[in-house]
């Protein structure tokens, strides 16, 4: 089983890297992009023996305790068999 974890800054946190990317896109003529928020992506390979419920619990704990700074970041994930 695989887990795809996406970590992004909370909406209330300024994103200077996203703003820099947005400015670069505008300079390159991509004027239809209204905003850019950057983040991190993690691909986790989980033991096949885990149930879907156990996998969800493990991924949520890993994301909450290891992959994110809960003060400024939030996460989402998808499980794939």
N, C-alpha and C positions, 0 to 999 in steps of 0.2 A: 504494500500500500504506500502511496506517496501523499505528502501534504505540501501544498503550495501556500506559503505564508507571505502576506504583503503587509509591510509596516510603513505607515505614513505619519507625517506630522499632523497633530490635531489641527482642525480648521482655525482655531484661535491663535496658533503659533505662526509667526512670520517665517517665510521660506525663502531666504536670500538666494539659494542655489536655484530654486524653481523660477524666481524672478529673473535671474541671470539668463537661464535657458530661454525664458519667454522673450526677453529682449533680443537675444541672438536670433530666435526664430523670426521676429518681426523684421530685423535687419536683413534676413535672408529672403524676405518676401512672403512669409507665412502669416499673413495678416488675419486669417480666420481663426487663429488660436487666441482665445480670450484670457487664458491663464494656464500656468504650469505648476504642479505640485510634484516634488520629487519624493522618492521613498526607497525602500529596500525590498528585495525579494529573496526568499529562502526556499529551497527545495529540500524537503526532509524525506528520506526513505525510512519507512517504518516496518517493523516485523510483520510478516504476513499472518502471524498467529493472533494479532490484535483484532478485537472486534471493532466495529465502527464506533461504538460508544466509547471504548477504551482509547481508541485512536484520537477521537475528538477531545477527550479529557487530557490526554498527553500533549497534544498540539497546543491546546489552550494554555496549559501550564507552562510549557516551554516558551511560547510566545510572550506570555505575561511576565514570567520571571527571568528570562534570559535575553530574548530578542528585542524587547522594547524597553524604552524608558517611559513608564506610565505617566509621568508628569507632562511630557510633551508629545508622546506618540500613541497611536492606536494601531490595531492590527485587524486583519481579516484573513480567512484561509479557506481553502477548498481541499477536500479529500478526494483521492482518485485511486481506484482499485487497480 
